[in-house]
Amino acid sequence: MVCSIVQTHNRFLREGCPNCEGFLNLANSTEAVQECTSQVFEGLVTLADPSTSWVARWQRLEGCVGGVYAVKVVGTLPEEVRQAIEDAGAKYTPRDGTADDDEG
């Protein structure tokens, strides 16, 4: 629910998130995968080169790896996960469509 990358549950569990692993620590943690991912999403976009893609800018995915991403993700992160993201110096933007479109 942080970067909206679409992967299987097993891949999140085996490898973690290629964008957020540094602060989410999903690899080998069923509990973290359950808390920080969602199986409910709307729309898909594929990014080959997020550094030059207008879609990456639109979805706030600059700096993320290429791959398949959800346009919207349904779910809410626990407060302690949001705090861990902030503590890591990362910016959390909700992927459920509630974020202000004027944010940078």
N, CA, C and O atoms as a GROMACS GRO file, in nm:
protein
  416
    1MET      N    1   0.081  -0.120   0.000
    1MET     CA    2   0.000   0.000   0.000
    1MET      C    3   0.085   0.126   0.000
    1MET      O    4   0.032   0.237  -0.004
    2VAL      N    5   0.216   0.111   0.004
    2VAL     CA    6   0.303   0.228   0.008
    2VAL      C    7   0.338   0.275  -0.133
    2VAL      O    8   0.316   0.391  -0.166
    3CYS      N    9   0.391   0.186  -0.216
    3CYS     CA   10   0.430   0.226  -0.352
    3CYS      C   11   0.333   0.176  -0.458
    3CYS      O   12   0.337   0.224  -0.571
    4SER      N   13   0.247   0.083  -0.426
    4SER     CA   14   0.143   0.024  -0.510
    4SER      C   15   0.194  -0.076  -0.613
    4SER      O   16   0.124  -0.107  -0.709
    5ILE      N   17   0.316  -0.128  -0.594
    5ILE     CA   18   0.363  -0.231  -0.686
    5ILE      C   19   0.277  -0.356  -0.670
    5ILE      O   20   0.235  -0.389  -0.559
    6VAL      N   21   0.252  -0.426  -0.781
    6VAL     CA   22   0.169  -0.546  -0.779
    6VAL      C   23   0.262  -0.667  -0.790
    6VAL      O   24   0.335  -0.683  -0.888
    7GLN      N   25   0.256  -0.752  -0.689
    7GLN     CA   26   0.333  -0.877  -0.685
    7GLN      C   27   0.245  -0.981  -0.615
    7GLN      O   28   0.146  -0.947  -0.551
    8THR      N   29   0.283  -1.106  -0.628
    8THR     CA   30   0.211  -1.211  -0.555
    8THR      C   31   0.248  -1.204  -0.407
    8THR      O   32   0.352  -1.150  -0.369
    9HIS      N   33   0.160  -1.259  -0.325
    9HIS     CA   34   0.186  -1.268  -0.181
    9HIS      C   35   0.318  -1.340  -0.157
    9HIS      O   36   0.400  -1.296  -0.075
   10ASN      N   37   0.340  -1.451  -0.228
   10ASN     CA   38   0.463  -1.528  -0.209
   10ASN      C   39   0.588  -1.450  -0.246
   10ASN      O   40   0.692  -1.464  -0.182
   11ARG      N   41   0.578  -1.366  -0.349
   11ARG     CA   42   0.695  -1.286  -0.387
   11ARG      C   43   0.725  -1.179  -0.282
   11ARG      O   44   0.841  -1.156  -0.248
   12PHE      N   45   0.620  -1.114  -0.229
   12PHE     CA   46   0.642  -1.019  -0.120
   12PHE      C   47   0.707  -1.090  -0.002
   12PHE      O   48   0.799  -1.037   0.060
   13LEU      N   49   0.660  -1.209   0.030
   13LEU     CA   50   0.712  -1.284   0.143
   13LEU      C   51   0.857  -1.329   0.119
   13LEU      O   52   0.940  -1.325   0.210
   14ARG      N   53   0.886  -1.371  -0.002
   14ARG     CA   54   1.019  -1.421  -0.037
   14ARG      C   55   1.121  -1.308  -0.054
   14ARG      O   56   1.233  -1.317  -0.004
   15GLU      N   57   1.082  -1.201  -0.127
   15GLU     CA   58   1.178  -1.097  -0.165
   15GLU      C   59   1.151  -0.960  -0.102
   15GLU      O   60   1.238  -0.874  -0.104
   16GLY      N   61   1.033  -0.941  -0.047
   16GLY     CA   62   0.996  -0.810   0.003
   16GLY      C   63   0.956  -0.717  -0.111
   16GLY      O   64   0.931  -0.763  -0.223
   17CYS      N   65   0.948  -0.591  -0.083
   17CYS     CA   66   0.912  -0.491  -0.184
   17CYS      C   67   1.040  -0.432  -0.244
   17CYS      O   68   1.128  -0.390  -0.169
   18PRO      N   69   1.052  -0.428  -0.377
   18PRO     CA   70   1.173  -0.372  -0.436
   18PRO      C   71   1.191  -0.223  -0.413
   18PRO      O   72   1.300  -0.170  -0.431
   19ASN      N   73   1.085  -0.154  -0.373
   19ASN     CA   74   1.092  -0.011  -0.348
   19ASN      C   75   1.096   0.024  -0.199
   19ASN      O   76   1.160   0.123  -0.161
   20CYS      N   77   1.031  -0.053  -0.116
   20CYS     CA   78   1.005  -0.014   0.022
   20CYS      C   79   1.067  -0.107   0.126
   20CYS      O   80   1.044  -0.089   0.246
   21GLU      N   81   1.143  -0.204   0.084
   21GLU     CA   82   1.193  -0.305   0.178
   21GLU      C   83   1.278  -0.245   0.290
   21GLU      O   84   1.279  -0.297   0.401
   22GLY      N   85   1.348  -0.137   0.260
   22GLY     CA   86   1.435  -0.075   0.360
   22GLY      C   87   1.364  -0.032   0.488
   22GLY      O   88   1.425  -0.027   0.594
   23PHE      N   89   1.235  -0.001   0.478
   23PHE     CA   90   1.162   0.040   0.598
   23PHE      C   91   1.040  -0.046   0.628
   23PHE      O   92   0.987  -0.040   0.739
   24LEU      N   93   0.993  -0.128   0.532
   24LEU     CA   94   0.878  -0.214   0.559
   24LEU      C   95   0.917  -0.353   0.609
   24LEU      O   96   0.844  -0.414   0.687
   25ASN      N   97   1.033  -0.401   0.565
   25ASN     CA   98   1.082  -0.533   0.608
   25ASN      C   99   0.977  -0.642   0.588
   25ASN      O  100   0.940  -0.712   0.682
   26LEU      N  101   0.931  -0.655   0.465
   26LEU     CA  102   0.828  -0.754   0.433
   26LEU      C  103   0.884  -0.895   0.418
   26LEU      O  104   0.816  -0.992   0.450
   27ALA      N  105   1.006  -0.907   0.368
   27ALA     CA  106   1.065  -1.038   0.340
   27ALA      C  107   1.063  -1.125   0.466
   27ALA      O  108   1.108  -1.084   0.572
   28ASN      N  109   1.011  -1.244   0.450
   28ASN     CA  110   1.006  -1.344   0.556
   28ASN      C  111   0.915  -1.306   0.673
   28ASN      O  112   0.930  -1.363   0.782
   29SER      N  113   0.823  -1.212   0.654
   29SER     CA  114   0.732  -1.172   0.762
   29SER      C  115   0.588  -1.174   0.711
   29SER      O  116   0.542  -1.078   0.649
   30THR      N  117   0.519  -1.282   0.739
   30THR     CA  118   0.379  -1.293   0.698
   30THR      C  119   0.297  -1.178   0.756
   30THR      O  120   0.211  -1.123   0.688
   31GLU      N  121   0.323  -1.143   0.882
   31GLU     CA  122   0.248  -1.036   0.948
   31GLU      C  123   0.269  -0.902   0.876
   31GLU      O  124   0.172  -0.829   0.853
   32ALA      N  125   0.392  -0.869   0.841
   32ALA     CA  126   0.420  -0.743   0.772
   32ALA      C  127   0.355  -0.741   0.634
   32ALA      O  128   0.301  -0.638   0.592
   33VAL      N  129   0.360  -0.852   0.562
   33VAL     CA  130   0.296  -0.859   0.431
   33VAL      C  131   0.145  -0.837   0.446
   33VAL      O  132   0.086  -0.766   0.366
   34GLN      N  133   0.084  -0.898   0.546
   34GLN     CA  134  -0.060  -0.881   0.569
   34GLN      C  135  -0.095  -0.736   0.601
   34GLN      O  136  -0.194  -0.684   0.550
   35GLU      N  137  -0.014  -0.670   0.684
   35GLU     CA  138  -0.042  -0.533   0.726
   35GLU      C  139  -0.016  -0.428   0.619
   35GLU      O  140  -0.084  -0.326   0.614
   36CYS      N  141   0.083  -0.454   0.532
   36CYS     CA  142   0.131  -0.348   0.442
   36CYS      C  143   0.094  -0.368   0.296
   36CYS      O  144   0.128  -0.283   0.213
   37THR      N  145   0.026  -0.477   0.262
   37THR     CA  146  -0.016  -0.499   0.124
   37THR      C  147  -0.166  -0.520   0.120
   37THR      O  148  -0.230  -0.544   0.223
   38SER      N  149  -0.222  -0.509   0.001
   38SER     CA  150  -0.366  -0.529  -0.017
   38SER      C  151  -0.389  -0.605  -0.146
   38SER      O  152  -0.319  -0.586  -0.245
   39GLN      N  153  -0.487  -0.692  -0.145
   39GLN     CA  154  -0.526  -0.764  -0.265
   39GLN      C  155  -0.634  -0.690  -0.343
   39GLN      O  156  -0.676  -0.736  -0.449
   40VAL      N  157  -0.678  -0.577  -0.291
   40VAL     CA  158  -0.787  -0.501  -0.352
   40VAL      C  159  -0.731  -0.373  -0.412
   40VAL      O  160  -0.682  -0.285  -0.341
   41PHE      N  161  -0.739  -0.363  -0.544
   41PHE     CA  162  -0.688  -0.245  -0.612
   41PHE      C  163  -0.766  -0.220  -0.740
   41PHE      O  164  -0.840  -0.307  -0.786
   42GLU      N  165  -0.748  -0.100  -0.796
   42GLU     CA  166  -0.813  -0.061  -0.921
   42GLU      C  167  -0.709  -0.022  -1.023
   42GLU      O  168  -0.615   0.052  -0.991
   43GLY      N  169  -0.724  -0.070  -1.144
   43GLY     CA  170  -0.639  -0.030  -1.255
   43GLY      C  171  -0.495  -0.073  -1.241
   43GLY      O  172  -0.445  -0.094  -1.130
   44LEU      N  173  -0.429  -0.087  -1.355
   44LEU     CA  174  -0.288  -0.123  -1.358
   44LEU      C  175  -0.215  -0.035  -1.457
   44LEU      O  176  -0.269   0.001  -1.561
   45VAL      N  177  -0.092   0.000  -1.423
   45VAL     CA  178  -0.002   0.067  -1.517
   45VAL      C  179   0.130  -0.009  -1.515
   45VAL      O  180   0.171  -0.063  -1.412
   46THR      N  181   0.195  -0.012  -1.627
   46THR     CA  182   0.326  -0.076  -1.636
   46THR      C  183   0.429   0.032  -1.664
   46THR      O  184   0.414   0.112  -1.757
   47LEU      N  185   0.534   0.033  -1.583
   47LEU     CA  186   0.640   0.133  -1.600
   47LEU      C  187   0.767   0.064  -1.644
   47LEU      O  188   0.820  -0.022  -1.573
   48ALA      N  189   0.816   0.102  -1.761
   48ALA     CA  190   0.943   0.050  -1.808
   48ALA      C  191   1.058   0.135  -1.756
   48ALA      O  192   1.161   0.082  -1.715
   49ASP      N  193   1.041   0.267  -1.758
   49ASP     CA  194   1.144   0.359  -1.713
   49ASP      C  195   1.081   0.470  -1.629
   49ASP      O  196   1.050   0.577  -1.681
   50PRO      N  197   1.062   0.445  -1.499
   50PRO     CA  198   0.994   0.543  -1.414
   50PRO      C  199   1.062   0.680  -1.409
   50PRO      O  200   0.997   0.779  -1.376
   51SER      N  201   1.190   0.688  -1.441
   51SER     CA  202   1.259   0.816  -1.434
   51SER      C  203   1.219   0.914  -1.544
   51SER      O  204   1.238   1.034  -1.529
   52THR      N  205   1.162   0.863  -1.654
   52THR     CA  206   1.122   0.952  -1.764
   52THR      C  207   0.974   0.944  -1.797
   52THR      O  208   0.929   1.007  -1.893
   53SER      N  209   0.899   0.871  -1.721
   53SER     CA  210   0.758   0.845  -1.751
   53SER      C  211   0.665   0.950  -1.692
   53SER      O  212   0.676   0.983  -1.574
   54TRP      N  213   0.573   1.002  -1.773
   54TRP     CA  214   0.472   1.094  -1.720
   54TRP      C  215   0.376   1.018  -1.629
   54TRP      O  216   0.321   1.076  -1.534
   55VAL      N  217   0.355   0.889  -1.656
   55VAL     CA  218   0.269   0.808  -1.571
   55VAL      C  219   0.332   0.794  -1.433
   55VAL      O  220   0.262   0.796  -1.332
   56ALA      N  221   0.464   0.779  -1.427
   56ALA     CA  222   0.534   0.771  -1.298
   56ALA      C  223   0.514   0.900  -1.220
   56ALA      O  224   0.494   0.896  -1.098
   57ARG      N  225   0.520   1.014  -1.287
   57ARG     CA  226   0.496   1.142  -1.218
   57ARG      C  227   0.351   1.150  -1.170
   57ARG      O  228   0.325   1.190  -1.057
   58TRP      N  229   0.258   1.111  -1.255
   58TRP     CA  230   0.115   1.114  -1.221
   58TRP      C  231   0.085   1.025  -1.100
   58TRP      O  232   0.005   1.063  -1.014
   59GLN      N  233   0.148   0.909  -1.094
   59GLN     CA  234   0.126   0.814  -0.984
   59GLN      C  235   0.226   0.831  -0.870
   59GLN      O  236   0.225   0.753  -0.774
   60ARG      N  237   0.310   0.932  -0.879
   60ARG     CA  238   0.413   0.958  -0.777
   60ARG      C  239   0.503   0.836  -0.756
   60ARG      O  240   0.523   0.790  -0.643
   61LEU      N  241   0.556   0.786  -0.867
   61LEU     CA  242   0.641   0.667  -0.864
   61LEU      C  243   0.783   0.695  -0.911
   61LEU      O  244   0.858   0.602  -0.941
   62GLU      N  245   0.822   0.823  -0.918
   62GLU     CA  246   0.959   0.854  -0.955
   62GLU      C  247   1.052   0.790  -0.853
   62GLU      O  248   1.026   0.794  -0.733
   63GLY      N  249   1.159   0.730  -0.901
   63GLY     CA  250   1.254   0.664  -0.812
   63GLY      C  251   1.220   0.519  -0.782
   63GLY      O  252   1.299   0.449  -0.718
   64CYS      N  253   1.106   0.472  -0.828
   64CYS     CA  254   1.070   0.331  -0.808
   64CYS      C  255   1.124   0.246  -0.922
   64CYS      O  256   1.162   0.298  -1.028
   65VAL      N  257   1.128   0.117  -0.901
   65VAL     CA  258   1.174   0.025  -1.005
   65VAL      C  259   1.066   0.008  -1.110
   65VAL      O  260   0.949   0.032  -1.083
   66GLY      N  261   1.106  -0.033  -1.230
   66GLY     CA  262   1.010  -0.065  -1.333
   66GLY      C  263   0.925  -0.183  -1.289
   66GLY      O  264   0.971  -0.268  -1.212
   67GLY      N  265   0.803  -0.189  -1.336
   67GLY     CA  266   0.716  -0.300  -1.301
   67GLY      C  267   0.570  -0.264  -1.321
   67GLY      O  268   0.538  -0.165  -1.386
   68VAL      N  269   0.484  -0.345  -1.264
   68VAL     CA  270   0.340  -0.325  -1.273
   68VAL      C  271   0.292  -0.264  -1.140
   68VAL      O  272   0.324  -0.314  -1.032
   69TYR      N  273   0.214  -0.156  -1.151
   69TYR     CA  274   0.166  -0.084  -1.034
   69TYR      C  275   0.015  -0.066  -1.042
   69TYR      O  276  -0.041  -0.051  -1.151
   70ALA      N  277  -0.050  -0.067  -0.926
   70ALA     CA  278  -0.193  -0.039  -0.918
   70ALA      C  279  -0.214   0.112  -0.924
   70ALA      O  280  -0.132   0.188  -0.872
   71VAL      N  281  -0.322   0.155  -0.986
   71VAL     CA  282  -0.356   0.297  -0.990
   71VAL      C  283  -0.408   0.341  -0.853
   71VAL      O  284  -0.371   0.447  -0.803
   72LYS      N  285  -0.496   0.259  -0.791
   72LYS     CA  286  -0.547   0.284  -0.657
   72LYS      C  287  -0.540   0.154  -0.578
   72LYS      O  288  -0.563   0.046  -0.633
   73VAL      N  289  -0.509   0.165  -0.451
   73VAL     CA  290  -0.502   0.049  -0.362
   73VAL      C  291  -0.594   0.073  -0.244
   73VAL      O  292  -0.589   0.178  -0.181
   74VAL      N  293  -0.679  -0.024  -0.216
   74VAL     CA  294  -0.772  -0.013  -0.104
   74VAL      C  295  -0.705  -0.068   0.022
   74VAL      O  296  -0.652  -0.179   0.021
   75GLY      N  297  -0.709   0.010   0.128
   75GLY     CA  298  -0.652  -0.035   0.254
   75GLY      C  299  -0.590   0.080   0.330
   75GLY      O  300  -0.565   0.187   0.274
   76THR      N  301  -0.566   0.057   0.458
   76THR     CA  302  -0.507   0.158   0.544
   76THR      C  303  -0.389   0.098   0.619
   76THR      O  304  -0.398  -0.011   0.675
   77LEU      N  305  -0.278   0.169   0.618
   77LEU     CA  306  -0.160   0.124   0.692
   77LEU      C  307  -0.176   0.149   0.840
   77LEU      O  308  -0.233   0.251   0.880
   78PRO      N  309  -0.127   0.059   0.924
   78PRO     CA  310  -0.128   0.084   1.068
   78PRO      C  311  -0.041   0.206   1.101
   78PRO      O  312   0.055   0.236   1.029
   79GLU      N  313  -0.075   0.275   1.207
   79GLU     CA  314  -0.003   0.397   1.246
   79GLU      C  315   0.146   0.370   1.269
   79GLU      O  316   0.229   0.453   1.233
   80GLU      N  317   0.181   0.255   1.328
   80GLU     CA  318   0.323   0.226   1.352
   80GLU      C  319   0.401   0.208   1.222
   80GLU      O  320   0.521   0.237   1.217
   81VAL      N  321   0.334   0.161   1.118
   81VAL     CA  322   0.401   0.149   0.987
   81VAL      C  323   0.421   0.288   0.927
   81VAL      O  324   0.527   0.318   0.871
   82ARG      N  325   0.320   0.373   0.938
   82ARG     CA  326   0.334   0.511   0.890
   82ARG      C  327   0.449   0.582   0.962
   82ARG      O  328   0.524   0.658   0.900
   83GLN      N  329   0.462   0.558   1.091
   83GLN     CA  330   0.570   0.618   1.169
   83GLN      C  331   0.705   0.565   1.124
   83GLN      O  332   0.801   0.641   1.115
   84ALA      N  333   0.714   0.435   1.094
   84ALA     CA  334   0.840   0.377   1.047
   84ALA      C  335   0.880   0.436   0.913
   84ALA      O  336   0.999   0.458   0.888
   85ILE      N  337   0.784   0.462   0.827
   85ILE     CA  338   0.811   0.525   0.698
   85ILE      C  339   0.868   0.665   0.720
   85ILE      O  340   0.969   0.702   0.660
   86GLU      N  341   0.802   0.741   0.806
   86GLU     CA  342   0.848   0.877   0.837
   86GLU      C  343   0.986   0.874   0.901
   86GLU      O  344   1.072   0.956   0.866
   87ASP      N  345   1.009   0.782   0.994
   87ASP     CA  346   1.138   0.770   1.061
   87ASP      C  347   1.250   0.737   0.962
   87ASP      O  348   1.366   0.773   0.984
   88ALA      N  349   1.215   0.668   0.854
   88ALA     CA  350   1.313   0.632   0.751
   88ALA      C  351   1.340   0.748   0.656
   88ALA      O  352   1.424   0.737   0.567
   89GLY      N  353   1.268   0.859   0.675
   89GLY     CA  354   1.288   0.975   0.589
   89GLY      C  355   1.212   0.967   0.458
   89GLY      O  356   1.236   1.046   0.367
   90ALA      N  357   1.121   0.871   0.447
   90ALA     CA  358   1.041   0.856   0.325
   90ALA      C  359   0.908   0.928   0.343
   90ALA      O  360   0.865   0.955   0.456
   91LYS      N  361   0.844   0.960   0.232
   91LYS     CA  362   0.715   1.028   0.237
   91LYS      C  363   0.606   0.928   0.199
   91LYS      O  364   0.613   0.864   0.095
   92TYR      N  365   0.506   0.916   0.284
   92TYR     CA  366   0.394   0.826   0.256
   92TYR      C  367   0.281   0.904   0.190
   92TYR      O  368   0.234   1.005   0.243
   93THR      N  369   0.239   0.857   0.075
   93THR     CA  370   0.124   0.913   0.005
   93THR      C  371   0.021   0.802  -0.007
   93THR      O  372   0.048   0.701  -0.072
   94PRO      N  373  -0.096   0.817   0.054
   94PRO     CA  374  -0.198   0.712   0.043
   94PRO      C  375  -0.227   0.681  -0.104
   94PRO      O  376  -0.235   0.771  -0.187
   95ARG      N  377  -0.243   0.554  -0.134
   95ARG     CA  378  -0.267   0.509  -0.272
   95ARG      C  379  -0.413   0.477  -0.298
   95ARG      O  380  -0.447   0.412  -0.396
   96ASP      N  381  -0.501   0.525  -0.206
   96ASP     CA  382  -0.643   0.493  -0.218
   96ASP      C  383  -0.724   0.605  -0.283
   96ASP      O  384  -0.847   0.598  -0.286
   97GLY      N  385  -0.657   0.706  -0.334
   97GLY     CA  386  -0.726   0.818  -0.399
   97GLY      C  387  -0.759   0.932  -0.306
   97GLY      O  388  -0.819   1.030  -0.350
   98THR      N  389  -0.722   0.923  -0.178
   98THR     CA  390  -0.754   1.030  -0.083
   98THR      C  391  -0.646   1.137  -0.075
   98THR      O  392  -0.668   1.242  -0.015
   99ALA      N  393  -0.530   1.113  -0.135
   99ALA     CA  394  -0.422   1.212  -0.130
   99ALA      C  395  -0.457   1.334  -0.212
   99ALA      O  396  -0.523   1.324  -0.316
  100ASP      N  397  -0.414   1.448  -0.166
  100ASP     CA  398  -0.436   1.575  -0.235
  100ASP      C  399  -0.357   1.572  -0.364
  100ASP      O  400  -0.235   1.552  -0.362
  101ASP      N  401  -0.423   1.593  -0.478
  101ASP     CA  402  -0.355   1.588  -0.607
  101ASP      C  403  -0.255   1.700  -0.627
  101ASP      O  404  -0.175   1.695  -0.720
  102ASP      N  405  -0.258   1.802  -0.542
  102ASP     CA  406  -0.162   1.912  -0.554
  102ASP      C  407  -0.033   1.884  -0.480
  102ASP      O  408   0.061   1.962  -0.489
  103GLU      N  409  -0.026   1.771  -0.403
  103GLU     CA  410   0.098   1.740  -0.332
  103GLU      C  411   0.206   1.706  -0.432
  103GLU      O  412   0.178   1.662  -0.544
  104GLY      N  413   0.329   1.727  -0.390
  104GLY     CA  414   0.439   1.707  -0.480
  104GLY      C  415   0.503   1.580  -0.474
  104GLY      O  416   0.598   1.555  -0.548
   0.00000   0.00000   0.00000
